[in-house]
Amino acid sequence: MKNRALLFALLYLSFLYYEQRVSLEHQPLGALPVAFHAPQVIHESIPQGYQFVYHKYLQPGASVFLGKFNWRDSINIPGDVLDYENNTDDLVYDFIWRGKGDNFKTDGFQLVPDYNSTIFYSSFPLGTLEGKDYWTYYPMYLVNQTTETRYFIFKRSAVNAIQEAMDLENDRIDAWWPIEFNTISESKQGLCALKVYPGEFVLFIMPRYMGPVLSKLRVRLQNGDNIIVSNSFDGHFYPTQFLSDPDAPLHGIIERNDINSIQSMFLGTLPKEKELTRS
């Protein structure tokens, strides 16, 4: 009886080993549960003229999608980004995520900021250094640390992401307010779903603001129906960036109390200006 039980135990362990080996063989490279570390940003060339981003009021989100890459120790700017532009095999164009369910999983990502690194970006092609319309950005990494393929939703080169800052003058603990608002619609035209395999990350950049206030910042991102918030980090901004420009359309939307539009523009949260009208 004991011999039979031992035989069954050995057969079961052999089966588990075989299943694990087959599973690992069919996972994409990098699917093992190792910790992600932001790569070192290496500039192949630095523009002679560039500016910090400076705004007094709430600004439209200005995040820029740069590409998808395997985990690595360093990333070359602009070389690696330009190489990615030639590879679109993993893109699903004119995509609507609603109702797709498990066929297009958008959860499970990790959002990693790297405010200590700077990427110089221009509206000109990234590989050229002509002109002086370069601005300072910092990299964000949307990391697939799961063992399954996930999908990243973006529109043209824009990402559904905004920056938030901690209000140091508020008596509330952890009083976070947006300093940007989202302008990307959910219409099908131009919307893309990008396959992100285990051990890969999406690289996008966020504006590095100039301002007298040093506080905690964080990034809020919507991917499909999922909201992801990064860890906080030290950064600068202008104190009135919590408020809308009185002459801008956004101010009228907030005053009209259009909650659906407001929550869509701020990715599920509310601006400080809205909170002030309640008090």
C-alpha positions in Angstrom: 0.0 0.0 0.0 2.8 2.4 0.9 4.6 1.5 -2.3 1.5 2.3 -4.4 1.1 5.7 -2.6 4.8 6.5 -3.2 4.4 5.6 -6.9 1.4 7.9 -7.3 3.3 10.7 -5.5 6.3 10.3 -7.9 4.0 10.3 -10.9 2.2 13.4 -9.7 5.5 15.3 -9.1 6.7 14.2 -12.6 3.5 15.6 -14.1 3.9 18.9 -12.3 7.5 19.2 -13.5 6.5 18.5 -17.1 3.6 21.1 -16.9 6.0 23.7 -15.5 8.6 23.0 -18.1 6.1 23.2 -21.0 4.6 26.4 -19.6 8.0 28.1 -19.4 8.9 27.0 -22.9 5.8 28.6 -24.3 6.1 31.9 -22.4 7.7 34.8 -24.3 11.2 35.8 -23.3 11.3 37.7 -20.0 8.2 36.2 -18.5 10.0 35.0 -15.4 9.0 37.0 -12.2 12.0 39.2 -11.9 12.0 42.8 -10.7 11.8 45.6 -13.3 14.4 48.4 -13.2 14.1 51.5 -15.2 16.8 51.5 -17.9 19.4 54.2 -18.2 18.5 56.9 -20.7 21.4 57.5 -23.1 21.2 60.5 -25.4 22.9 60.0 -28.7 22.8 63.7 -29.2 21.5 66.6 -27.1 19.9 69.7 -28.7 21.7 73.0 -28.2 18.5 74.8 -27.2 15.7 73.4 -25.0 13.2 74.7 -22.5 11.5 73.6 -19.4 7.7 73.4 -19.6 6.1 76.4 -17.8 2.3 76.8 -17.3 0.2 78.8 -14.9 -3.1 76.8 -15.2 -4.4 73.3 -15.7 -3.0 72.1 -19.0 -4.1 69.5 -21.6 -2.2 66.3 -21.0 0.9 66.2 -23.2 2.2 62.7 -22.8 3.8 61.1 -25.9 4.0 57.4 -26.7 7.6 56.5 -27.9 7.4 52.7 -28.3 7.5 49.2 -26.8 10.7 47.4 -25.8 12.1 44.4 -24.0 13.4 44.9 -20.5 16.9 46.3 -20.8 19.7 48.1 -18.9 19.7 51.2 -21.2 17.7 52.8 -23.9 19.2 55.0 -26.6 17.4 58.2 -27.6 16.5 58.6 -30.4 18.0 55.5 -32.0 15.9 52.8 -30.2 12.7 54.9 -30.7 13.3 55.4 -34.4 13.9 51.6 -34.8 10.6 50.9 -33.1 8.7 53.0 -35.5 9.4 50.4 -38.2 7.8 47.6 -36.2 4.0 47.7 -36.0 3.2 43.9 -36.2 1.7 44.0 -32.7 -0.7 46.9 -33.3 -4.5 46.6 -33.7 -5.7 49.7 -35.4 -9.1 51.5 -35.0 -9.8 49.6 -31.8 -12.6 49.9 -29.3 -11.9 48.1 -26.1 -15.3 48.1 -24.6 -16.9 44.7 -24.6 -13.7 42.9 -25.7 -13.4 41.2 -22.3 -10.6 38.7 -21.7 -9.6 38.7 -25.4 -7.9 42.0 -24.8 -6.7 42.2 -21.2 -5.6 45.7 -20.1 -5.0 45.1 -16.4 -1.9 43.9 -14.6 0.5 46.6 -15.7 2.9 48.4 -13.4 3.4 52.1 -13.9 7.0 53.2 -13.1 8.2 56.8 -13.2 11.8 58.0 -13.7 11.8 61.7 -12.9 15.6 61.6 -12.4 16.0 61.1 -16.2 15.3 63.7 -18.9 14.3 63.2 -22.5 14.4 66.1 -24.9 11.3 66.1 -27.2 10.3 68.2 -30.1 7.3 68.3 -32.4 9.9 67.8 -35.1 10.9 64.2 -35.9 12.8 62.9 -32.9 15.9 62.2 -34.9 16.5 65.8 -36.0 18.1 68.6 -33.9 17.1 71.5 -36.2 15.5 74.4 -34.5 15.2 75.0 -30.8 11.6 73.8 -30.1 12.8 71.1 -27.7 11.2 70.6 -24.3 12.1 68.7 -21.3 10.2 65.5 -20.5 10.8 62.5 -18.2 10.2 58.9 -19.0 7.4 56.7 -17.8 7.4 52.9 -18.1 4.2 50.8 -18.3 5.5 47.4 -17.4 4.0 44.0 -18.1 5.3 41.9 -15.2 2.6 39.2 -15.6 3.0 35.9 -17.5 0.4 36.8 -20.1 0.0 39.2 -23.0 -1.6 42.5 -22.1 -2.9 45.3 -24.3 -2.0 49.0 -24.1 -4.5 51.5 -25.5 -3.4 54.8 -27.0 -4.4 57.2 -29.7 -1.9 58.1 -32.4 1.0 59.2 -30.2 -1.0 60.3 -27.2 -1.5 58.4 -24.0 -4.5 58.7 -21.6 -2.3 60.0 -18.7 -2.2 63.1 -16.6 0.0 64.4 -13.8 -1.2 65.0 -10.2 0.4 67.0 -7.4 0.1 66.9 -3.6 -1.4 70.2 -2.3 0.9 71.1 0.6 -1.5 74.0 1.7 -4.4 71.6 2.2 -5.2 70.4 5.7 -6.2 67.0 4.3 -3.7 64.2 4.4 -2.7 63.2 0.9 -4.6 65.9 -0.8 -3.9 65.1 -4.5 -5.2 67.3 -7.4 -4.7 67.1 -11.1 -2.4 69.6 -12.8 -3.4 68.4 -16.3 -6.5 67.1 -17.9 -7.2 64.5 -20.6 -8.3 65.4 -24.1 -8.3 62.0 -25.8 -11.8 60.9 -26.9 -12.9 57.2 -27.0 -13.9 57.4 -30.7 -12.6 54.5 -32.8 -10.7 56.5 -35.3 -7.0 56.6 -34.5 -7.4 54.4 -31.4 -4.8 51.5 -31.2 -4.3 48.4 -29.0 -0.7 47.3 -28.7 0.2 43.8 -27.6 2.7 43.9 -24.7 4.3 40.6 -23.9 5.7 39.5 -20.6 9.0 41.1 -20.0 8.2 44.1 -22.2 7.5 47.7 -21.3 5.8 50.7 -23.0 7.8 53.9 -23.0 6.0 57.2 -22.9 7.1 60.7 -21.7 5.5 63.3 -19.5 6.3 67.1 -19.4 8.7 68.2 -16.7 7.2 71.4 -15.4 9.1 74.4 -14.1 7.7 76.1 -11.0 8.5 77.4 -7.5 6.7 74.6 -5.7 8.5 71.4 -4.8 6.0 68.7 -3.9 5.1 65.2 -4.5 3.9 64.3 -8.1 2.4 61.2 -9.5 0.9 60.0 -12.8 -2.6 58.7 -13.4 -3.2 56.6 -16.5 -6.3 55.0 -18.0 -5.8 51.9 -20.0 -9.0 50.5 -21.3 -11.3 50.4 -18.2 -8.4 50.3 -15.8 -7.0 53.3 -13.9 -3.3 52.9 -12.8 -1.6 55.4 -10.4 2.2 55.5 -10.1 4.2 55.8 -7.0 4.9 59.4 -6.0 8.1 61.3 -6.6 9.5 64.8 -5.9 8.9 67.4 -8.6 8.1 71.0 -9.4 5.0 72.8 -10.7 3.3 76.2 -10.5 0.8 76.5 -7.6 -2.1 77.8 -9.8 -1.8 74.7 -12.0 -4.5 73.2 -9.8 -7.0 75.7 -11.3 -8.4 76.2 -14.8 -7.7 79.3 -16.9 -10.8 81.6 -16.4 -10.8 82.2 -20.2 -10.5 78.6 -21.2 -13.4 76.2 -22.2 -12.4 73.9 -19.3 -13.4 76.6 -16.8 -16.9 76.7 -18.3 -17.3 72.9 -18.1 -16.4 72.9 -14.4 -18.7 75.8 -13.7 -21.6 74.0 -15.5 -21.0 71.0 -13.2 -20.8 68.6 -16.1 -19.8 65.7 -13.9 -19.5 63.1 -16.8 -17.2 65.4 -18.8 -15.2 66.4 -15.8 -14.6 62.8 -14.7 -13.7 61.8 -18.2 -11.2 64.7 -18.5 -9.6 63.9 -15.2 -9.6 60.1 -15.5 -12.1 59.4 -12.7 -11.0 62.1 -10.3 -12.0 65.7 -9.7 -10.0 69.0 -10.0 -9.3 71.1 -6.9 -11.5 73.8 -8.4 -14.5 71.5 -8.2 -13.8 70.7 -4.6 -13.6 74.4 -3.8 -17.1 75.0 -5.2 -18.4 72.4 -2.7 -17.0 74.0 0.4 
